[in-house]
């Protein structure tokens, strides 16, 4: 496959509002050992992209400064040490950066084949959310069949995947969302009860729904403003897994008694700083345990809307409104 000398990508004039982004031309990324070059068909828009654009989530030193953490397309080139892929293979991948471009270099251990029947657009909606949910909800949170789980932000890209996977693996799912439309969508995806946080106190609903026992796992992207109620909503030996701080990163006047009395575990993580080996392990778990569900149509990414790369400003504006249900996608 012959490669061009230059590619289009989304550049940043400076940190700031969506309008700082613009299309530009530049060189293709240089492959490092263990990497493949993906000719990008589509890329997902995620909250970390917004934070990076705003200047609050800088990329790791060895990562591309270009926005974009998930892509799908075809393998256009490979480092000499890469095995298991061929030029022209359709792949989706978790990128360390560089996804908002015509070509993106990704570690081969973070790439996966398209699920059966998927095109590039649907495949590109998978990596960031499925890596994040599986690593946090199952590998760190230890969610098991028969347990109860509360998923905050159920209508988000993360939330829609978490509801489906938790339900598919036999958990009883509760979730929060900000409107009747979003709550209805969550129930359709598998939630037993969706709580409209604008009208109800989720902690009170969880007490009622579980007979005061609480849930076994909470997947939280809100942070400080929910911390005390999250702790109060957990059952004995419960696990709180924090993946974002949309409601603040510093919790004040927190009563730690419940954590000790109920033997709770409080943990959290971010995906981007994980090592290549750690991400490969998550990739391997996804291939073994989740890809069959995707192949059979038992779970699927929820795509809210698709826009051309040239509408990246519009896509980020939509992300910031939180009016979407599922993923916002960019198509090359």
Secondary structure, DSSP 8 states (H G I E B T S, - for coil): ----SEEEEEEESSSSSGGGEEEEEEE-----TTEEEEEEEEEEE-HHHHHHHHTSS---TTS-SSS-SEEEEEEEEE-TT--S--TT-EEEEE-SS--SBSEEEEEGGGEEE--TT--HHHHHTTHHHHHHHIIIIIIIT---TT-EEEESSTTBHHHHHHHHHHHHTT-EEEEEESSHHHHHHHHHHT-SEEEETTTS-HHHHHHHHTTT--EEEEEESS-GGGHHHHHHHEEEEEEEEE---TT-S---S---HHHHHTT-EEEE--STTS-HHHHHHHHHHIIIIIHHHHHTTSS---EEEEEEGGGHHHHHHHHHHT--SBEEEEE-
